[in-house]
Amino acid sequence: MRRLILAAAFIASLSFAARAEGASPDDTARFLAGMAPAAESPLTALTKNPSWEKHAKLFDDTWKGLDERQLSNIRTWSAKNIAEPRKALFYFFSGPDFLYANAFFPAADTYVLAGLEPVGRIPDVTNLPPKSVPGTLQHLESSLGNILKLSYFITLDMDSKLRQPQLNGTLPVLYVFLARSGQTIHEVGFVKLTADGVLVPASEASGRGVRIAFSGSDGRVRTLYYFSTNLANKGVRDSGFLKFCGTLGTGDSFVKSASYLLHGGDFSEVRGFLLDHSAAILQDDTGVPVILFKPDQWALQPFGTYTSPIGMFRGNYQSKLRALYQTAKPVPINFGVGYKFKVNQSNLLLAVKKESKAAIGQ
């Protein structure tokens, strides 16, 4: 009975969030992404503004180029190599990067993203002063600059850009990525976790997470969670975050551009969770150190090229990973990802747990 009451309250909170915005979440996402909202949307009039038309042209051109050099190649790679995707995807240290989560794992039913970046407020473009719209759109373009060019967010840069008066937090970025990935947003609501991992509805002030219900062209409703949370041992131990993730069962995991945090003892609990709860882990060299994948438990397939980390992380060189790349016949990839984001410089490792039904595609 308690679960039913919580579920009813949760659904009510989501509906309120959508109504309070003034325009539907989907129309807002499309507007921010430079895509026309529904004809009857209160945002349609704003699309006649030259600043929005310029913004739309910029994003159209940007996404066209990004799809040609990156996303379409990733989708092709994923279809071939992620043979039996699980329903849940765990993408820790992600920030609001739904874009690459969806490109690599388009079949997931539940996406769990987590980082230090704040959730922010639900975007309400209808309440923006007209004179502020051009600057707001330019700020959004700037916030997305690094990931669209480099394939990853820079945490300190994102922290400053996401704490602005207008369109703050990760939600505007998530909106853009959902819209540009061809998704329709149905419901948005703030959530928080109890210490034992129970998800409950929350207010904007108290919510450390957000739940977004969305669907793609197939109409199947799926869920995206983003949690602003400290993933270091003490923070994650007190937050209930890993307990919540555990309720989703065995999933797939994705790690990229994670500052090599999983190489240290301060993040051992998250590292252990990924090893224990993943049927497959797709990662660049910033993920779980290769030496921790026991040969009797994991099948490893390297992709791309591994030589050494970028200069600021040179101390995280992995001789075992280098040896794997020299002996295991790495498969070339035609896209860039991670800190070494240029084609023919990037590395990916697909680790598949042998006891699972998942398999490495050939």
RODO-2510 file (C-alpha; in nm, 4 decimals, decimal comma):
residues 362
     n   res          X          Y          Z
     1     m     0,0000     0,0000     0,0000
     2     r     0,2827     0,2394     0,0885
     3     r     0,4419     0,1806    -0,2535
     4     l     0,1102     0,2531    -0,4270
     5     i     0,0692     0,5789    -0,2365
     6     l     0,4250     0,6834    -0,3218
     7     a     0,3707     0,5939    -0,6872
     8     a     0,0505     0,7993    -0,7017
     9     a     0,2214     1,0974    -0,5414
    10     f     0,5145     1,0605    -0,7801
    11     i     0,2905     1,0655    -1,0884
    12     a     0,1036     1,3681    -0,9521
    13     s     0,4311     1,5538    -0,8960
    14     l     0,5400     1,4856    -1,2539
    15     s     0,2139     1,6180    -1,3951
    16     f     0,2415     1,9312    -1,1845
    17     a     0,5973     1,9891    -1,3040
    18     a     0,4873     1,9772    -1,6662
    19     r     0,1885     2,2117    -1,6095
    20     a     0,3899     2,4605    -1,4067
    21     e     0,6295     2,5135    -1,6935
    22     g     0,3781     2,7025    -1,9083
    23     a     0,4796     2,5103    -2,2190
    24     s     0,5059     2,1344    -2,2428
    25     p     0,8467     1,9822    -2,1626
    26     d     0,8704     1,8497    -2,5166
    27     d     0,7964     2,1855    -2,6790
    28     t     1,0516     2,3505    -2,4486
    29     a     1,3115     2,0891    -2,5378
    30     r     1,2492     2,1361    -2,9080
    31     f     1,2697     2,5154    -2,8763
    32     l     1,6010     2,4966    -2,6887
    33     a     1,7341     2,2449    -2,9405
    34     g     1,6533     2,4737    -3,2310
    35     m     1,3627     2,2607    -3,3494
    36     a     1,0109     2,3882    -3,4104
    37     p     0,7656     2,3205    -3,1244
    38     a     0,4043     2,2199    -3,1880
    39     a     0,2070     2,4781    -3,3848
    40     e    -0,0242     2,5470    -3,0879
    41     s     0,2638     2,5886    -2,8411
    42     p     0,3055     2,9265    -2,6665
    43     l     0,6686     2,9049    -2,7796
    44     t     0,5873     2,9098    -3,1508
    45     a     0,5750     3,2900    -3,1611
    46     l     0,9295     3,3054    -3,0199
    47     t     1,0631     3,1018    -3,3125
    48     k     1,0034     3,4072    -3,5352
    49     n     1,2740     3,5901    -3,3437
    50     p     1,5936     3,6257    -3,5532
    51     s     1,8037     3,5125    -3,2562
    52     w     1,6161     3,1807    -3,2385
    53     e     1,6400     3,1360    -3,6167
    54     k     2,0164     3,1866    -3,5917
    55     h     2,0297     2,9433    -3,3001
    56     a     1,8297     2,6831    -3,4948
    57     k     2,0581     2,7166    -3,7981
    58     l     2,3660     2,6762    -3,5805
    59     f     2,2315     2,3636    -3,4112
    60     d     2,1081     2,2161    -3,7412
    61     d     2,4547     2,2532    -3,8900
    62     t     2,6266     2,1346    -3,5736
    63     w     2,4178     1,8197    -3,5413
    64     k     2,4475     1,7400    -3,9103
    65     g     2,8260     1,7447    -3,8814
    66     l     2,8224     1,5591    -3,5487
    67     d     2,6028     1,2861    -3,6900
    68     e     2,8188     1,2438    -3,9986
    69     r     3,1499     1,2155    -3,8156
    70     q     3,0400     1,0645    -3,4840
    71     l     2,6890     0,9566    -3,3975
    72     s     2,5963     0,7553    -3,7069
    73     n     2,9274     0,5685    -3,6824
    74     i     2,8680     0,4997    -3,3134
    75     r     2,5179     0,3671    -3,3802
    76     t     2,6543     0,1334    -3,6472
    77     w     2,9311     0,0175    -3,4135
    78     s     2,6843    -0,0396    -3,1297
    79     a     2,4448    -0,2444    -3,3429
    80     k     2,7319    -0,4752    -3,4338
    81     n     2,9099    -0,5039    -3,1002
    82     i     2,6557    -0,4609    -2,8180
    83     a     2,4946    -0,7941    -2,8960
    84     e     2,2451    -0,8301    -2,6092
    85     p     2,1899    -0,4939    -2,4401
    86     r     2,0360    -0,4922    -2,0947
    87     k     1,7352    -0,2832    -1,9957
    88     a     1,9315    -0,0584    -1,7565
    89     l     2,2341     0,1533    -1,8432
    90     f     2,4569     0,2869    -1,5655
    91     y     2,6583     0,5873    -1,6815
    92     f     2,8419     0,7351    -1,3834
    93     f     3,0656     1,0467    -1,4008
    94     s     2,8503     1,1399    -1,7003
    95     g     2,7183     1,4852    -1,6269
    96     p     2,4163     1,5437    -1,8542
    97     d     2,5601     1,3380    -2,1411
    98     f     2,2497     1,1587    -2,2648
    99     l     2,3758     1,2157    -2,6198
   100     y     2,6499     0,9515    -2,6107
   101     a     2,4603     0,7253    -2,3709
   102     n     2,1809     0,6965    -2,6250
   103     a     2,4142     0,6663    -2,9248
   104     f     2,6017     0,3707    -2,7720
   105     f     2,3027     0,2146    -2,5920
   106     p     1,9869     0,3078    -2,7859
   107     a     1,7915     0,0028    -2,6646
   108     a     1,8038     0,0781    -2,2908
   109     d     1,4738     0,1204    -2,1079
   110     t     1,6282     0,3024    -1,8111
   111     y     1,9248     0,5381    -1,8213
   112     v     2,0936     0,6330    -1,4930
   113     l     2,3305     0,9285    -1,5271
   114     a     2,5211     1,0798    -1,2369
   115     g     2,7704     1,3574    -1,1727
   116     l     2,8461     1,6573    -0,9551
   117     e     2,6677     1,9008    -1,1844
   118     p     2,3457     2,0414    -1,0325
   119     v     2,0028     1,9432    -1,1642
   120     g     1,8810     2,3038    -1,1801
   121     r     1,5297     2,4268    -1,2457
   122     i     1,2808     2,2989    -1,5006
   123     p     1,3326     2,5316    -1,7990
   124     d     1,0524     2,7845    -1,8473
   125     v     1,1201     2,9801    -2,1622
   126     t     0,7785     3,1499    -2,1503
   127     n     0,8854     3,3450    -1,8415
   128     l     1,2087     3,4750    -1,9911
   129     p     1,2158     3,8511    -2,0547
   130     p     1,2140     3,8923    -2,4354
   131     k     1,5421     4,0842    -2,4323
   132     s     1,7139     3,7978    -2,2505
   133     v     1,6285     3,5283    -2,5075
   134     p     1,9265     3,5895    -2,7422
   135     g     2,1776     3,5834    -2,4550
   136     t     2,0136     3,2782    -2,3023
   137     l     2,0382     3,0840    -2,6274
   138     q     2,4006     3,1883    -2,6723
   139     h     2,4766     3,0718    -2,3197
   140     l     2,3218     2,7337    -2,3964
   141     e     2,5330     2,7053    -2,7111
   142     s     2,8429     2,7814    -2,5061
   143     s     2,7489     2,5230    -2,2427
   144     l     2,7381     2,2536    -2,5099
   145     g     3,0549     2,3600    -2,6885
   146     n     3,3003     2,1119    -2,5402
   147     i     3,0963     1,7952    -2,5727
   148     l     2,9948     1,8772    -2,9299
   149     k     3,3584     1,9350    -3,0281
   150     l     3,5512     1,7066    -2,7920
   151     s     3,2916     1,4349    -2,7025
   152     y     3,3109     1,5134    -2,3285
   153     f     3,2253     1,7802    -2,0731
   154     i     3,4940     1,9585    -1,8727
   155     t     3,3635     1,9502    -1,5163
   156     l     3,4947     2,2852    -1,3923
   157     d     3,3819     2,4573    -1,7101
   158     m     3,0371     2,3016    -1,6841
   159     d     3,0085     2,3946    -1,3185
   160     s     3,0442     2,7650    -1,3959
   161     k     2,8193     2,7562    -1,7027
   162     l     2,5409     2,5603    -1,5326
   163     r     2,5086     2,8040    -1,2418
   164     q     2,3677     3,0935    -1,4440
   165     p     2,0410     3,2780    -1,3626
   166     q     1,8617     3,1528    -1,6752
   167     l     1,8400     2,7879    -1,7833
   168     n     2,0666     2,6675    -1,5079
   169     g     2,1675     2,3142    -1,4158
   170     t     2,1764     2,0044    -1,6304
   171     l     1,8106     2,0049    -1,7344
   172     p     1,8427     2,2395    -2,0349
   173     v     2,1282     2,0252    -2,1681
   174     l     1,9313     1,7044    -2,1149
   175     y     1,6350     1,8634    -2,2935
   176     v     1,8489     1,9508    -2,5963
   177     f     2,0079     1,6060    -2,6149
   178     l     1,6734     1,4297    -2,5856
   179     a     1,5162     1,6421    -2,8586
   180     r     1,8133     1,6146    -3,0935
   181     s     1,8241     1,2379    -3,0357
   182     g     1,4700     1,2117    -3,1715
   183     q     1,2980     1,1600    -2,8356
   184     t     0,9642     1,2991    -2,7178
   185     i     0,9522     1,4140    -2,3541
   186     h     0,6316     1,3234    -2,1697
   187     e     0,6894     1,3997    -1,8011
   188     v     0,9580     1,5658    -1,5895
   189     g     0,9778     1,5664    -1,2110
   190     f     1,2269     1,6185    -0,9302
   191     v     1,3185     1,3199    -0,7144
   192     k     1,5395     1,2340    -0,4212
   193     l     1,6643     0,9144    -0,2610
   194     t     1,6285     0,7946     0,0935
   195     a     1,9330     0,6454     0,2637
   196     d     1,8078     0,2970     0,1784
   197     g     1,7724     0,3781    -0,1912
   198     v     1,3981     0,4419    -0,2169
   199     l     1,3046     0,6949    -0,4858
   200     v     1,0556     0,9594    -0,3703
   201     p     0,9167     1,2754    -0,5337
   202     a     1,0784     1,6022    -0,4306
   203     s     1,0470     1,9753    -0,4710
   204     e     1,2799     2,1827    -0,6830
   205     a     1,4585     2,2942    -0,3672
   206     s     1,5077     1,9483    -0,2176
   207     g     1,5450     1,7380    -0,5308
   208     r     1,8937     1,6072    -0,6026
   209     g     1,7684     1,4156    -0,9018
   210     v     1,5288     1,4319    -1,1916
   211     r     1,3181     1,1699    -1,3644
   212     i     1,2273     1,2195    -1,7302
   213     a     0,9789     0,9930    -1,9078
   214     f     1,0315     0,9947    -2,2830
   215     s     0,9802     0,7870    -2,5949
   216     g     1,1378     0,7497    -2,9366
   217     s     0,9908     0,6781    -3,2763
   218     d     0,8693     0,3353    -3,1596
   219     g     0,6473     0,4964    -2,8939
   220     r     0,7962     0,2891    -2,6120
   221     v     0,8073     0,4963    -2,2925
   222     r     1,1456     0,4905    -2,1254
   223     t     1,3049     0,6632    -1,8278
   224     l     1,6077     0,8861    -1,7817
   225     y     1,7356     0,9580    -1,4322
   226     y     1,9999     1,2172    -1,3578
   227     f     2,1362     1,2459    -1,0036
   228     s     2,3603     1,5214    -0,8755
   229     t     2,5644     1,3191    -0,6315
   230     n     2,9119     1,2673    -0,4941
   231     l     3,0340     0,9295    -0,6193
   232     a     3,3304     0,9094    -0,3820
   233     n     3,3026     0,6362    -0,1201
   234     k     3,1647     0,8399     0,1699
   235     g     2,9259     1,0409    -0,0449
   236     v     2,7861     0,7437    -0,2315
   237     r     2,7606     0,5386     0,0865
   238     d     2,5401     0,7989     0,2556
   239     s     2,3246     0,8892    -0,0457
   240     g     2,1431     0,5628    -0,1167
   241     f     2,2432     0,6014    -0,4816
   242     l     2,4013     0,2596    -0,5305
   243     k     2,1191     0,0926    -0,3404
   244     f     1,8724     0,2500    -0,5832
   245     c     2,0800     0,1397    -0,8806
   246     g     2,0863    -0,2103    -0,7376
   247     t     1,7066    -0,2273    -0,7568
   248     l     1,7345    -0,2032    -1,1368
   249     g     1,9098    -0,5389    -1,1547
   250     t     2,2044    -0,6277    -1,3744
   251     g     2,2612    -0,3677    -1,6438
   252     d     2,5198    -0,2427    -1,8876
   253     s     2,7683     0,0249    -1,7848
   254     f     2,9420     0,3013    -1,9744
   255     v     3,2428     0,5070    -1,8633
   256     k     3,4302     0,7725    -2,0559
   257     s     3,6319     1,0828    -1,9732
   258     a     3,6011     1,0053    -1,6018
   259     s     3,9276     1,1676    -1,4868
   260     y     4,0623     0,8206    -1,3952
   261     l     3,8715     0,8406    -1,0660
   262     l     3,7979     0,4681    -1,0792
   263     h     4,1715     0,4029    -1,0582
   264     g     4,1884     0,5264    -0,6989
   265     g     4,0784     0,3932    -0,3630
   266     d     3,8380     0,6807    -0,2995
   267     f     3,5951     0,5417    -0,5589
   268     s     3,6263     0,1714    -0,4798
   269     e     3,2562     0,1300    -0,3942
   270     v     3,1361     0,2604    -0,7312
   271     r     3,4030     0,0511    -0,9019
   272     g     3,2867    -0,2573    -0,7145
   273     f     2,9254    -0,1864    -0,8074
   274     l     3,0117    -0,1708    -1,1774
   275     l     3,1997    -0,4996    -1,1626
   276     d     2,9229    -0,6717    -0,9651
   277     h     2,6146    -0,5337    -1,1433
   278     s     2,7209    -0,5143    -1,5075
   279     a     2,6663    -0,7712    -1,7793
   280     a     2,8902    -0,5598    -2,0003
   281     i     3,1094    -0,2553    -1,9389
   282     l     3,2011    -0,0270    -2,2258
   283     q     3,4735     0,2173    -2,1283
   284     d     3,7733     0,4149    -2,2345
   285     d     4,0952     0,3888    -2,0342
   286     t     3,9571     0,6218    -1,7619
   287     g     3,7254     0,3420    -1,6454
   288     v     3,7900     0,0332    -1,4338
   289     p     4,1617    -0,0574    -1,4509
   290     v     4,2036    -0,3527    -1,6855
   291     i     4,3985    -0,5450    -1,4231
   292     l     4,0760    -0,5796    -1,2187
   293     f     3,8937    -0,7749    -1,4911
   294     k     3,9605    -1,1350    -1,3891
   295     p     4,0220    -1,3541    -1,6959
   296     d     3,7917    -1,6309    -1,5716
   297     q     3,5033    -1,3811    -1,5321
   298     w     3,5367    -1,1348    -1,8203
   299     a     3,5897    -1,1488    -2,1951
   300     l     3,7773    -0,8404    -2,3149
   301     q     3,7733    -0,6906    -2,6633
   302     p     3,9773    -0,3753    -2,7258
   303     f     3,8854    -0,1243    -2,9951
   304     g     4,0809     0,1631    -3,1409
   305     t     4,4274     0,2617    -3,0192
   306     y     4,5864     0,2837    -2,6757
   307     t     4,9269     0,4372    -2,6212
   308     s     4,9164     0,6585    -2,3108
   309     p     4,6846     0,9030    -2,1317
   310     i     4,6925     1,2742    -2,2102
   311     g     4,9617     1,4700    -2,0296
   312     m     4,7713     1,5780    -1,7205
   313     f     4,6858     1,2124    -1,6465
   314     r     5,0175     1,0556    -1,7487
   315     g     5,0426     0,8845    -1,4099
   316     n     4,7456     0,6643    -1,5021
   317     y     4,9237     0,4733    -1,7767
   318     q     4,8256     0,1039    -1,7755
   319     s     5,0963    -0,1359    -1,8896
   320     k     4,8457    -0,4242    -1,8753
   321     l     4,6116    -0,2378    -2,1083
   322     r     4,8969    -0,1616    -2,3458
   323     a     4,9858    -0,5313    -2,3478
   324     l     4,6237    -0,6222    -2,4239
   325     y     4,6264    -0,3878    -2,7223
   326     q     4,9458    -0,5487    -2,8473
   327     t     4,8175    -0,9061    -2,8232
   328     a     4,4366    -0,9076    -2,8557
   329     k     4,3960    -0,7724    -3,2095
   330     p     4,2138    -0,4442    -3,1380
   331     v     3,9416    -0,3590    -3,3882
   332     p     3,9690    -0,0125    -3,5473
   333     i     3,6922     0,2420    -3,4829
   334     n     3,5954     0,5233    -3,7188
   335     f     3,4977     0,7778    -3,4541
   336     g     3,6655     0,9590    -3,1680
   337     v     3,5702     0,9343    -2,8030
   338     g     3,7142     1,0361    -2,4676
   339     y     4,0099     1,2606    -2,3914
   340     k     4,1934     1,1502    -2,7044
   341     f     3,8935     1,2393    -2,9124
   342     k     4,0483     1,2377    -3,2581
   343     v     3,9846     0,9471    -3,4944
   344     n     4,2653     0,6872    -3,4786
   345     q     4,3682     0,8063    -3,1308
   346     s     4,0737     0,6881    -2,9199
   347     n     4,0364     0,3666    -2,7262
   348     l     3,7376     0,1633    -2,6098
   349     l     3,7302    -0,1598    -2,4154
   350     l     3,4226    -0,3821    -2,4189
   351     a     3,4258    -0,6139    -2,1177
   352     v     3,1538    -0,8803    -2,1165
   353     k     3,0880    -1,0929    -1,8114
   354     k     3,1217    -1,4579    -1,9095
   355     e     2,8353    -1,5774    -1,6910
   356     s     2,5911    -1,3394    -1,8615
   357     k     2,4045    -1,4011    -2,1850
   358     a     2,5603    -1,0892    -2,3367
   359     a     2,8147    -1,1489    -2,6083
   360     i     3,0654    -0,9497    -2,8027
   361     g     2,9430    -0,9020    -3,1570
   362     q     3,1660    -1,0136    -3,4360
***
